[in-house]
Amino acid sequence: QVQLVESGGGLVQPGGPLRLSCAASGSIFAIDFMAWYRQAPGKKRELVAIITSTGTTNYADSVKGRFTIPRDNAKNSVNLQMNSLKPEDTAVYYCNFKTFARNDYWGQGTQVTVSL
C-alpha cells in the first residue's frame, strides 16, 4: 500500500526557517491536489497550504507571506518551506495527496515545535 512519508520536522527558534518534505513510497497516478495540514493540541486539523496540478496555490491567512509549497510532479513530492516561524505555528504537520479520482493519501505527521 502506498504511503506518504514526511520528514523535516523538529525544534526551531522563533523567527527561524524549517523545511518539511513529503514523498510517496510508491507510485500514485494522476495527483490533483497536494496539501499540508496541521493540528495543534486541542484544536481541529486545519489546511495550511495547497497546490493544484497546474501550480495554483492557496494559503491559510496565518501563513501567507511566510510559507511556500513547492511541488515536484516528476518525483510525486511536495515540500513546505516555512520562514519567520512563530510559536503559534507549533503543531503536527500532515501532508495530503488527492488524486483526480478522489483517492486520499495522508502522511503519518511530523512534529514542528517553535520555541526558545
N, CA, C and O atoms as a GROMACS GRO file, in nm:
protein
  464
    1GLN      N    1   0.084  -0.119   0.000
    1GLN     CA    2   0.000   0.000   0.000
    1GLN      C    3   0.088   0.124   0.000
    1GLN      O    4   0.182   0.134   0.078
    2VAL      N    5   0.057   0.217  -0.088
    2VAL     CA    6   0.136   0.339  -0.098
    2VAL      C    7   0.112   0.427   0.024
    2VAL      O    8  -0.002   0.445   0.067
    3GLN      N    9   0.220   0.481   0.077
    3GLN     CA   10   0.210   0.573   0.190
    3GLN      C   11   0.284   0.701   0.157
    3GLN      O   12   0.371   0.706   0.070
    4LEU      N   13   0.246   0.805   0.229
    4LEU     CA   14   0.319   0.931   0.220
    4LEU      C   15   0.417   0.937   0.337
    4LEU      O   16   0.380   0.911   0.451
    5VAL      N   17   0.540   0.972   0.307
    5VAL     CA   18   0.645   0.977   0.409
    5VAL      C   19   0.690   1.121   0.424
    5VAL      O   20   0.737   1.184   0.330
    6GLU      N   21   0.675   1.172   0.547
    6GLU     CA   22   0.714   1.310   0.576
    6GLU      C   23   0.847   1.313   0.648
    6GLU      O   24   0.886   1.217   0.715
    7SER      N   25   0.917   1.424   0.633
    7SER     CA   26   1.042   1.444   0.706
    7SER      C   27   1.066   1.593   0.723
    7SER      O   28   1.003   1.676   0.657
    8GLY      N   29   1.158   1.626   0.813
    8GLY     CA   30   1.199   1.765   0.829
    8GLY      C   31   1.147   1.836   0.951
    8GLY      O   32   1.185   1.951   0.976
    9GLY      N   33   1.061   1.773   1.028
    9GLY     CA   34   1.011   1.840   1.148
    9GLY      C   35   1.118   1.850   1.255
    9GLY      O   36   1.225   1.790   1.245
   10GLY      N   37   1.086   1.927   1.359
   10GLY     CA   38   1.181   1.941   1.469
   10GLY      C   39   1.156   2.066   1.550
   10GLY      O   40   1.049   2.128   1.542
   11LEU      N   41   1.256   2.101   1.628
   11LEU     CA   42   1.250   2.219   1.714
   11LEU      C   43   1.324   2.334   1.647
   11LEU      O   44   1.436   2.317   1.600
   12VAL      N   45   1.262   2.451   1.642
   12VAL     CA   46   1.322   2.569   1.580
   12VAL      C   47   1.288   2.691   1.666
   12VAL      O   48   1.183   2.696   1.728
   13GLN      N   49   1.378   2.787   1.667
   13GLN     CA   50   1.355   2.909   1.743
   13GLN      C   51   1.260   3.003   1.667
   13GLN      O   52   1.254   2.998   1.544
   14PRO      N   53   1.188   3.086   1.739
   14PRO     CA   54   1.101   3.183   1.670
   14PRO      C   55   1.181   3.269   1.573
   14PRO      O   56   1.292   3.314   1.602
   15GLY      N   57   1.123   3.290   1.456
   15GLY     CA   58   1.188   3.366   1.352
   15GLY      C   59   1.272   3.281   1.257
   15GLY      O   60   1.316   3.330   1.153
   16GLY      N   61   1.292   3.156   1.292
   16GLY     CA   62   1.376   3.069   1.210
   16GLY      C   63   1.299   3.001   1.100
   16GLY      O   64   1.176   3.007   1.096
   17PRO      N   65   1.373   2.934   1.008
   17PRO     CA   66   1.312   2.860   0.899
   17PRO      C   67   1.310   2.710   0.926
   17PRO      O   68   1.386   2.658   1.008
   18LEU      N   69   1.223   2.642   0.853
   18LEU     CA   70   1.219   2.496   0.858
   18LEU      C   71   1.156   2.450   0.728
   18LEU      O   72   1.066   2.515   0.674
   19ARG      N   73   1.203   2.337   0.679
   19ARG     CA   74   1.152   2.284   0.553
   19ARG      C   75   1.101   2.142   0.574
   19ARG      O   76   1.176   2.055   0.619
   20LEU      N   77   0.976   2.119   0.543
   20LEU     CA   78   0.917   1.986   0.550
   20LEU      C   79   0.913   1.926   0.411
   20LEU      O   80   0.894   1.996   0.312
   21SER      N   81   0.931   1.796   0.405
   21SER     CA   82   0.924   1.725   0.277
   21SER      C   83   0.826   1.608   0.288
   21SER      O   84   0.808   1.550   0.395
   22CYS      N   85   0.765   1.576   0.176
   22CYS     CA   86   0.668   1.466   0.172
   22CYS      C   87   0.679   1.398   0.036
   22CYS      O   88   0.674   1.464  -0.068
   23ALA      N   89   0.695   1.266   0.038
   23ALA     CA   90   0.703   1.191  -0.086
   23ALA      C   91   0.625   1.061  -0.072
   23ALA      O   92   0.610   1.007   0.038
   24ALA      N   93   0.577   1.013  -0.184
   24ALA     CA   94   0.503   0.886  -0.184
   24ALA      C   95   0.601   0.770  -0.184
   24ALA      O   96   0.706   0.775  -0.248
   25SER      N   97   0.566   0.664  -0.112
   25SER     CA   98   0.654   0.547  -0.104
   25SER      C   99   0.646   0.461  -0.229
   25SER      O  100   0.729   0.373  -0.250
   26GLY      N  101   0.545   0.487  -0.312
   26GLY     CA  102   0.528   0.414  -0.437
   26GLY      C  103   0.464   0.506  -0.540
   26GLY      O  104   0.463   0.628  -0.523
   27SER      N  105   0.412   0.448  -0.643
   27SER     CA  106   0.352   0.528  -0.750
   27SER      C  107   0.208   0.565  -0.718
   27SER      O  108   0.127   0.481  -0.680
   28ILE      N  109   0.178   0.692  -0.734
   28ILE     CA  110   0.042   0.741  -0.726
   28ILE      C  111   0.014   0.814  -0.857
   28ILE      O  112   0.086   0.906  -0.894
   29PHE      N  113  -0.088   0.773  -0.926
   29PHE     CA  114  -0.115   0.829  -1.056
   29PHE      C  115  -0.218   0.942  -1.049
   29PHE      O  116  -0.311   0.941  -0.968
   30ALA      N  117  -0.197   1.038  -1.135
   30ALA     CA  118  -0.293   1.147  -1.153
   30ALA      C  119  -0.324   1.220  -1.022
   30ALA      O  120  -0.439   1.224  -0.978
   31ILE      N  121  -0.220   1.275  -0.960
   31ILE     CA  122  -0.240   1.354  -0.839
   31ILE      C  123  -0.293   1.491  -0.876
   31ILE      O  124  -0.234   1.560  -0.959
   32ASP      N  125  -0.402   1.529  -0.815
   32ASP     CA  126  -0.459   1.661  -0.839
   32ASP      C  127  -0.403   1.759  -0.736
   32ASP      O  128  -0.319   1.842  -0.769
   33PHE      N  129  -0.448   1.748  -0.614
   33PHE     CA  130  -0.404   1.841  -0.511
   33PHE      C  131  -0.293   1.779  -0.424
   33PHE      O  132  -0.295   1.659  -0.396
   34MET      N  133  -0.199   1.860  -0.385
   34MET     CA  134  -0.105   1.827  -0.279
   34MET      C  135  -0.121   1.936  -0.174
   34MET      O  136  -0.130   2.054  -0.206
   35ALA      N  137  -0.125   1.896  -0.048
   35ALA     CA  138  -0.152   1.994   0.056
   35ALA      C  139  -0.081   1.959   0.186
   35ALA      O  140  -0.039   1.846   0.209
   36TRP      N  141  -0.069   2.061   0.268
   36TRP     CA  142  -0.019   2.044   0.404
   36TRP      C  143  -0.128   2.091   0.500
   36TRP      O  144  -0.187   2.198   0.482
   37TYR      N  145  -0.153   2.011   0.601
   37TYR     CA  146  -0.244   2.045   0.710
   37TYR      C  147  -0.164   2.045   0.840
   37TYR      O  148  -0.052   1.994   0.846
   38ARG      N  149  -0.221   2.103   0.943
   38ARG     CA  150  -0.158   2.096   1.074
   38ARG      C  151  -0.265   2.086   1.182
   38ARG      O  152  -0.379   2.129   1.164
   39GLN      N  153  -0.224   2.029   1.293
   39GLN     CA  154  -0.314   2.016   1.406
   39GLN      C  155  -0.238   2.045   1.534
   39GLN      O  156  -0.144   1.973   1.569
   40ALA      N  157  -0.279   2.150   1.603
   40ALA     CA  158  -0.219   2.186   1.731
   40ALA      C  159  -0.299   2.117   1.843
   40ALA      O  160  -0.415   2.081   1.822
   41PRO      N  161  -0.238   2.098   1.959
   41PRO     CA  162  -0.309   2.032   2.070
   41PRO      C  163  -0.440   2.101   2.103
   41PRO      O  164  -0.445   2.223   2.122
   42GLY      N  165  -0.547   2.023   2.110
   42GLY     CA  166  -0.677   2.078   2.146
   42GLY      C  167  -0.749   2.152   2.034
   42GLY      O  168  -0.856   2.209   2.055
   43LYS      N  169  -0.690   2.150   1.915
   43LYS     CA  170  -0.752   2.222   1.803
   43LYS      C  171  -0.782   2.127   1.688
   43LYS      O  172  -0.728   2.016   1.681
   44LYS      N  173  -0.869   2.172   1.598
   44LYS     CA  174  -0.902   2.092   1.481
   44LYS      C  175  -0.790   2.100   1.379
   44LYS      O  176  -0.713   2.196   1.376
   45ARG      N  177  -0.781   1.997   1.296
   45ARG     CA  178  -0.685   2.000   1.186
   45ARG      C  179  -0.725   2.109   1.089
   45ARG      O  180  -0.842   2.123   1.054
   46GLU      N  181  -0.627   2.188   1.045
   46GLU     CA  182  -0.655   2.298   0.954
   46GLU      C  183  -0.566   2.291   0.831
   46GLU      O  184  -0.454   2.240   0.836
   47LEU      N  185  -0.618   2.343   0.722
   47LEU     CA  186  -0.540   2.349   0.598
   47LEU      C  187  -0.439   2.463   0.608
   47LEU      O  188  -0.474   2.575   0.644
   48VAL      N  189  -0.314   2.432   0.577
   48VAL     CA  190  -0.208   2.532   0.581
   48VAL      C  191  -0.180   2.585   0.441
   48VAL      O  192  -0.175   2.706   0.420
   49ALA      N  193  -0.161   2.494   0.346
   49ALA     CA  194  -0.126   2.533   0.210
   49ALA      C  195  -0.167   2.422   0.116
   49ALA      O  196  -0.168   2.304   0.152
   50ILE      N  197  -0.201   2.461  -0.007
   50ILE     CA  198  -0.243   2.364  -0.107
   50ILE      C  199  -0.194   2.409  -0.244
   50ILE      O  200  -0.188   2.528  -0.273
   51ILE      N  201  -0.159   2.311  -0.327
   51ILE     CA  202  -0.116   2.341  -0.463
   51ILE      C  203  -0.184   2.243  -0.557
   51ILE      O  204  -0.188   2.122  -0.531
   52THR      N  205  -0.237   2.295  -0.667
   52THR     CA  206  -0.306   2.210  -0.764
   52THR      C  207  -0.206   2.154  -0.865
   52THR      O  208  -0.088   2.188  -0.863
   53SER      N  209  -0.255   2.069  -0.952
   53SER     CA  210  -0.170   2.008  -1.054
   53SER      C  211  -0.117   2.111  -1.154
   53SER      O  212  -0.016   2.087  -1.220
   54THR      N  213  -0.184   2.224  -1.164
   54THR     CA  214  -0.139   2.329  -1.256
   54THR      C  215  -0.056   2.436  -1.186
   54THR      O  216  -0.014   2.534  -1.248
   55GLY      N  217  -0.032   2.416  -1.057
   55GLY     CA  218   0.056   2.508  -0.985
   55GLY      C  219  -0.014   2.620  -0.911
   55GLY      O  220   0.053   2.706  -0.852
   56THR      N  221  -0.144   2.622  -0.911
   56THR     CA  222  -0.216   2.724  -0.834
   56THR      C  223  -0.205   2.693  -0.686
   56THR      O  224  -0.225   2.580  -0.642
   57THR      N  225  -0.173   2.796  -0.609
   57THR     CA  226  -0.153   2.777  -0.465
   57THR      C  227  -0.255   2.858  -0.385
   57THR      O  228  -0.312   2.957  -0.432
   58ASN      N  229  -0.275   2.813  -0.264
   58ASN     CA  230  -0.360   2.886  -0.170
   58ASN      C  231  -0.306   2.860  -0.030
   58ASN      O  232  -0.262   2.750   0.002
   59TYR      N  233  -0.310   2.964   0.052
   59TYR     CA  234  -0.251   2.954   0.185
   59TYR      C  235  -0.350   3.004   0.291
   59TYR      O  236  -0.434   3.090   0.265
   60ALA      N  237  -0.336   2.947   0.409
   60ALA     CA  238  -0.412   3.000   0.522
   60ALA      C  239  -0.364   3.142   0.548
   60ALA      O  240  -0.247   3.173   0.530
   61ASP      N  241  -0.454   3.227   0.591
   61ASP     CA  242  -0.419   3.367   0.615
   61ASP      C  243  -0.303   3.379   0.714
   61ASP      O  244  -0.220   3.469   0.702
   62SER      N  245  -0.299   3.288   0.810
   62SER     CA  246  -0.199   3.297   0.915
   62SER      C  247  -0.057   3.269   0.867
   62SER      O  248   0.039   3.301   0.937
   63VAL      N  249  -0.042   3.210   0.748
   63VAL     CA  250   0.092   3.176   0.699
   63VAL      C  251   0.128   3.248   0.570
   63VAL      O  252   0.240   3.233   0.521
   64LYS      N  253   0.036   3.324   0.514
   64LYS     CA  254   0.064   3.395   0.389
   64LYS      C  255   0.185   3.486   0.403
   64LYS      O  256   0.200   3.559   0.501
   65GLY      N  257   0.272   3.478   0.303
   65GLY     CA  258   0.392   3.559   0.305
   65GLY      C  259   0.508   3.495   0.381
   65GLY      O  260   0.621   3.544   0.374
   66ARG      N  261   0.480   3.387   0.453
   66ARG     CA  262   0.586   3.319   0.530
   66ARG      C  263   0.611   3.177   0.480
   66ARG      O  264   0.725   3.130   0.486
   67PHE      N  265   0.509   3.109   0.433
   67PHE     CA  266   0.521   2.970   0.388
   67PHE      C  267   0.505   2.962   0.237
   67PHE      O  268   0.431   3.040   0.177
   68THR      N  269   0.575   2.867   0.176
   68THR     CA  270   0.553   2.834   0.036
   68THR      C  271   0.544   2.683   0.021
   68THR      O  272   0.596   2.608   0.104
   69ILE      N  273   0.478   2.637  -0.087
   69ILE     CA  274   0.453   2.494  -0.107
   69ILE      C  275   0.499   2.454  -0.246
   69ILE      O  276   0.416   2.441  -0.337
   70PRO      N  277   0.630   2.432  -0.264
   70PRO     CA  278   0.679   2.387  -0.394
   70PRO      C  279   0.647   2.238  -0.417
   70PRO      O  280   0.650   2.157  -0.325
   71ARG      N  281   0.617   2.207  -0.540
   71ARG     CA  282   0.573   2.072  -0.576
   71ARG      C  283   0.661   2.019  -0.688
   71ARG      O  284   0.698   2.093  -0.779
   72ASP      N  285   0.695   1.891  -0.682
   72ASP     CA  286   0.773   1.825  -0.787
   72ASP      C  287   0.689   1.711  -0.843
   72ASP      O  288   0.682   1.604  -0.783
   73ASN      N  289   0.626   1.734  -0.956
   73ASN     CA  290   0.536   1.632  -1.013
   73ASN      C  291   0.613   1.508  -1.057
   73ASN      O  292   0.561   1.397  -1.046
   74ALA      N  293   0.733   1.525  -1.105
   74ALA     CA  294   0.811   1.411  -1.153
   74ALA      C  295   0.845   1.315  -1.039
   74ALA      O  296   0.855   1.194  -1.060
   75LYS      N  297   0.862   1.370  -0.921
   75LYS     CA  298   0.900   1.288  -0.805
   75LYS      C  299   0.781   1.259  -0.714
   75LYS      O  300   0.797   1.194  -0.611
   76ASN      N  301   0.663   1.307  -0.751
   76ASN     CA  302   0.546   1.290  -0.664
   76ASN      C  303   0.576   1.335  -0.522
   76ASN      O  304   0.552   1.263  -0.424
   77SER      N  305   0.630   1.455  -0.512
   77SER     CA  306   0.667   1.506  -0.380
   77SER      C  307   0.626   1.651  -0.365
   77SER      O  308   0.604   1.722  -0.463
   78VAL      N  309   0.618   1.692  -0.242
   78VAL     CA  310   0.584   1.830  -0.211
   78VAL      C  311   0.658   1.870  -0.084
   78VAL      O  312   0.677   1.790   0.008
   79ASN      N  313   0.700   1.994  -0.081
   79ASN     CA  314   0.766   2.048   0.037
   79ASN      C  315   0.682   2.159   0.098
   79ASN      O  316   0.588   2.209   0.036
   80LEU      N  317   0.716   2.196   0.217
   80LEU     CA  318   0.658   2.314   0.281
   80LEU      C  319   0.774   2.395   0.338
   80LEU      O  320   0.835   2.356   0.438
   81GLN      N  321   0.804   2.505   0.274
   81GLN     CA  322   0.910   2.593   0.322
   81GLN      C  323   0.847   2.693   0.417
   81GLN      O  324   0.761   2.772   0.379
   82MET      N  325   0.892   2.688   0.542
   82MET     CA  326   0.835   2.774   0.645
   82MET      C  327   0.941   2.872   0.692
   82MET      O  328   1.047   2.831   0.739
   83ASN      N  329   0.912   2.999   0.681
   83ASN     CA  330   1.003   3.105   0.725
   83ASN      C  331   0.937   3.189   0.834
   83ASN      O  332   0.815   3.187   0.851
   84SER      N  333   1.018   3.261   0.906
   84SER     CA  334   0.968   3.351   1.011
   84SER      C  335   0.869   3.278   1.102
   84SER      O  336   0.759   3.327   1.128
   85LEU      N  337   0.910   3.163   1.150
   85LEU     CA  338   0.820   3.081   1.230
   85LEU      C  339   0.785   3.147   1.362
   85LEU      O  340   0.865   3.218   1.422
   86LYS      N  341   0.662   3.120   1.404
   86LYS     CA  342   0.610   3.176   1.528
   86LYS      C  343   0.570   3.062   1.622
   86LYS      O  344   0.544   2.951   1.577
   87PRO      N  345   0.565   3.088   1.751
   87PRO     CA  346   0.523   2.982   1.845
   87PRO      C  347   0.386   2.925   1.809
   87PRO      O  348   0.360   2.806   1.832
   88GLU      N  349   0.299   3.006   1.754
   88GLU     CA  350   0.165   2.956   1.718
   88GLU      C  351   0.165   2.864   1.596
   88GLU      O  352   0.062   2.807   1.561
   89ASP      N  353   0.281   2.849   1.531
   89ASP     CA  354   0.294   2.751   1.423
   89ASP      C  355   0.322   2.611   1.477
   89ASP      O  356   0.324   2.515   1.400
   90THR      N  357   0.343   2.599   1.606
   90THR     CA  358   0.369   2.469   1.666
   90THR      C  359   0.249   2.377   1.646
   90THR      O  360   0.136   2.411   1.682
   91ALA      N  361   0.274   2.259   1.588
   91ALA     CA  362   0.167   2.165   1.557
   91ALA      C  363   0.228   2.039   1.497
   91ALA      O  364   0.348   2.033   1.468
   92VAL      N  365   0.144   1.940   1.479
   92VAL     CA  366   0.181   1.825   1.396
   92VAL      C  367   0.136   1.856   1.254
   92VAL      O  368   0.020   1.890   1.230
   93TYR      N  369   0.229   1.845   1.160
   93TYR     CA  370   0.202   1.877   1.021
   93TYR      C  371   0.183   1.748   0.940
   93TYR      O  372   0.260   1.653   0.953
   94TYR      N  373   0.079   1.746   0.858
   94TYR     CA  374   0.045   1.630   0.777
   94TYR      C  375   0.042   1.668   0.629
   94TYR      O  376  -0.010   1.773   0.593
   95CYS      N  377   0.097   1.583   0.544
   95CYS     CA  378   0.081   1.606   0.402
   95CYS      C  379  -0.035   1.520   0.351
   95CYS      O  380  -0.068   1.416   0.408
   96ASN      N  381  -0.094   1.567   0.244
   96ASN     CA  382  -0.212   1.502   0.186
   96ASN      C  383  -0.207   1.511   0.035
   96ASN      O  384  -0.182   1.618  -0.021
   97PHE      N  385  -0.229   1.400  -0.031
   97PHE     CA  386  -0.242   1.397  -0.176
   97PHE      C  387  -0.384   1.354  -0.210
   97PHE      O  388  -0.437   1.262  -0.148
   98LYS      N  389  -0.444   1.420  -0.305
   98LYS     CA  390  -0.576   1.380  -0.353
   98LYS      C  391  -0.567   1.365  -0.504
   98LYS      O  392  -0.526   1.457  -0.575
   99THR      N  393  -0.607   1.247  -0.553
   99THR     CA  394  -0.598   1.223  -0.696
   99THR      C  395  -0.723   1.275  -0.768
   99THR      O  396  -0.822   1.312  -0.704
  100PHE      N  397  -0.716   1.278  -0.901
  100PHE     CA  398  -0.832   1.318  -0.980
  100PHE      C  399  -0.949   1.222  -0.957
  100PHE      O  400  -1.065   1.261  -0.972
  101ALA      N  401  -0.919   1.098  -0.921
  101ALA     CA  402  -1.024   1.001  -0.891
  101ALA      C  403  -1.074   1.014  -0.748
  101ALA      O  404  -1.157   0.936  -0.703
  102ARG      N  405  -1.022   1.115  -0.679
  102ARG     CA  406  -1.060   1.148  -0.541
  102ARG      C  407  -1.018   1.041  -0.440
  102ARG      O  408  -1.085   1.020  -0.340
  103ASN      N  409  -0.907   0.975  -0.468
  103ASN     CA  410  -0.843   0.891  -0.366
  103ASN      C  411  -0.759   0.981  -0.277
  103ASN      O  412  -0.693   1.073  -0.325
  104ASP      N  413  -0.762   0.954  -0.147
  104ASP     CA  414  -0.695   1.038  -0.048
  104ASP      C  415  -0.577   0.963   0.014
  104ASP      O  416  -0.590   0.847   0.053
  105TYR      N  417  -0.464   1.030   0.024
  105TYR     CA  418  -0.347   0.972   0.089
  105TYR      C  419  -0.299   1.070   0.194
  105TYR      O  420  -0.297   1.191   0.171
  106TRP      N  421  -0.260   1.017   0.312
  106TRP     CA  422  -0.213   1.101   0.422
  106TRP      C  423  -0.079   1.050   0.474
  106TRP      O  424  -0.052   0.930   0.474
  107GLY      N  425   0.003   1.143   0.518
  107GLY     CA  426   0.124   1.107   0.587
  107GLY      C  427   0.096   1.081   0.734
  107GLY      O  428  -0.016   1.101   0.782
  108GLN      N  429   0.198   1.036   0.805
  108GLN     CA  430   0.183   1.000   0.945
  108GLN      C  431   0.193   1.120   1.038
  108GLN      O  432   0.160   1.111   1.156
  109GLY      N  433   0.239   1.231   0.985
  109GLY     CA  434   0.252   1.353   1.065
  109GLY      C  435   0.394   1.372   1.114
  109GLY      O  436   0.463   1.276   1.147
  110THR      N  437   0.436   1.498   1.118
  110THR     CA  438   0.567   1.531   1.172
  110THR      C  439   0.553   1.652   1.264
  110THR      O  440   0.485   1.749   1.230
  111GLN      N  441   0.617   1.645   1.379
  111GLN     CA  442   0.602   1.750   1.480
  111GLN      C  443   0.691   1.869   1.448
  111GLN      O  444   0.810   1.854   1.419
  112VAL      N  445   0.633   1.986   1.454
  112VAL     CA  446   0.707   2.112   1.444
  112VAL      C  447   0.684   2.189   1.574
  112VAL      O  448   0.570   2.217   1.611
  113THR      N  449   0.792   2.224   1.641
  113THR     CA  450   0.784   2.299   1.766
  113THR      C  451   0.865   2.426   1.752
  113THR      O  452   0.985   2.422   1.722
  114VAL      N  453   0.800   2.540   1.773
  114VAL     CA  454   0.867   2.669   1.764
  114VAL      C  455   0.878   2.725   1.905
  114VAL      O  456   0.778   2.762   1.966
  115SER      N  457   1.000   2.730   1.956
  115SER     CA  458   1.019   2.771   2.095
  115SER      C  459   1.164   2.811   2.116
  115SER      O  460   1.253   2.769   2.043
  116LEU      N  461   1.185   2.894   2.219
  116LEU     CA  462   1.322   2.933   2.254
  116LEU      C  463   1.394   2.817   2.319
  116LEU      O  464   1.511   2.830   2.356
   0.00000   0.00000   0.00000
